[in-house]
Amino acid sequence: MSQIIEVNIADVLLRLEAKMDKLENKIEKLEDKIDHLANEVNEVKINVAKLDEKLNSVKSDVKTNFDGLDKRLVNIEFVARSIAGGIIIALLLALTRYLFPNVTL
């Protein structure tokens, strides 16, 4: 009877070793997958950083362009007011000449 128990124990030990080997292989595969995923995450972080830099550059360019457009709009507004003022003065002079034809200016 002790021989049967010893054989059974040896058989159990062999099975346990086989299962341990399988588990070790699975653990190694999982570690490889984790390393691969970590590398992919790092690549994504790098890509996000590059996109952030590009976004900041685009924001800066847009701000510069809007500042330039704002200055141009201010200049156009000044020109429009000057032209409107000139037209009003010309109309007032024409009205004055019409109402007072004998007056020389």
C-alpha positions, 0 to 999 in steps of 0.5 A: 500500500505504501508503494501505491501512495508513493507512486500516486505522490510521484504522479501528483508531483509530475502533474504539478510540475507540468502544470507549473511549467504551463503556468510559467509559460503563460506568465511569460507570455503575459509579461511579454504582452504587458511589455508590448502594451507598455511600449504602445502606451509610450508611443501613444503618449509621444504622439499625444505630446507631438499633437499637443505641440502642433495644437499650440503652434496652430493656436499661436498662428491663429492668434497672430492672424487674428491680431493682424486682422484686428489691426486691419479692421481698425485701419479699415474702420478709420478709413471708413470714418474718414470717408464718411466724415468727408462725405458729410462735410461735402454734403454740408458744403453743397447744402450751404451753397444751395441755401446761400448761393451768394456767399463765397467760401 
